[in-house]
Amino acid sequence: MKAGRSARRCVSVFLLIVFPTGAVAQTCYAPPRPFVPTDPQDVQEYRDLIARDFETYITDIQAYFRCLEEERARAFEEAREVSEEYGRFLQITGE
């Protein structure tokens, strides 16, 4: 009988992973690093463009960090809900 319970438990966990409920995970993409030429003359020539690239990177990396924090919070909440659902499942099945 224990083997049957274990198999049902594995199937249930698999179904929770494959068919999750609730919020959809968001994908956070890290921005590309700014390019800085190695030739000092090129740096001087393109300094305004390079400075804008750095400013854009700093803005984008801050948005990336916010995205990661939001996704982390969402994932923790989902894990808490799934743990509660699993507890209810175990109570119903008598395990």
C-alpha positions in Angstrom: 0.0 0.0 0.0 2.9 2.4 0.7 4.2 2.1 -2.9 0.8 3.2 -4.2 0.7 6.2 -1.9 4.2 7.2 -2.8 3.4 7.0 -6.5 0.3 9.1 -6.1 2.3 11.7 -4.1 4.9 11.8 -6.9 2.2 12.2 -9.6 0.5 15.0 -7.6 3.7 16.9 -7.1 4.5 16.5 -10.8 1.0 17.8 -11.8 1.5 20.8 -9.5 4.8 21.6 -11.2 3.6 21.0 -14.8 0.2 22.7 -14.4 0.7 25.4 -11.9 -2.1 27.7 -10.8 -2.0 31.4 -9.9 0.2 34.1 -11.2 2.4 33.6 -14.2 6.2 33.9 -13.6 7.8 36.8 -15.3 11.1 36.6 -17.1 13.7 39.2 -16.1 16.4 40.0 -18.6 19.7 41.5 -17.6 20.7 44.5 -19.8 23.8 44.2 -21.9 27.0 45.8 -20.5 28.0 49.0 -22.2 30.8 48.8 -24.7 33.9 50.9 -24.1 36.5 51.0 -26.8 40.1 50.3 -25.8 41.5 53.0 -28.0 41.6 56.3 -25.9 41.0 58.3 -29.1 37.8 56.4 -29.8 36.7 56.9 -26.2 37.1 60.7 -26.6 35.4 60.7 -30.0 32.4 58.7 -28.8 32.3 59.9 -25.2 28.8 61.3 -25.4 27.4 58.0 -26.9 29.4 55.9 -24.3 28.1 58.1 -21.4 24.5 57.6 -22.7 25.1 53.8 -22.9 26.3 53.8 -19.3 23.3 55.9 -18.1 20.9 53.6 -20.0 22.6 50.6 -18.4 22.2 52.0 -14.9 18.5 52.7 -15.5 18.0 49.2 -17.0 19.9 47.3 -14.3 17.8 49.0 -11.7 14.6 47.9 -13.5 16.2 44.4 -13.8 16.8 44.3 -10.0 13.1 45.4 -9.4 12.0 42.6 -11.7 14.0 40.0 -9.9 12.6 41.2 -6.5 9.0 41.0 -7.8 9.6 37.5 -9.2 11.2 36.4 -6.0 8.3 37.6 -4.0 5.8 36.0 -6.4 7.7 32.7 -6.3 7.8 32.7 -2.4 4.0 33.3 -2.3 3.4 30.6 -4.8 5.6 28.1 -2.8 3.7 29.0 0.4 0.3 28.4 -1.4 1.5 25.1 -2.9 2.8 23.9 0.5 -0.7 24.6 2.0 -2.4 22.8 -0.9 -0.1 19.9 -0.4 -0.9 19.8 3.3 -4.6 19.7 2.5 -4.0 17.0 -0.1 -2.2 14.9 2.5 -5.0 15.3 5.0 -7.6 14.3 2.4 -5.6 11.2 1.3 -4.8 10.3 4.9 -1.1 10.4 4.5 
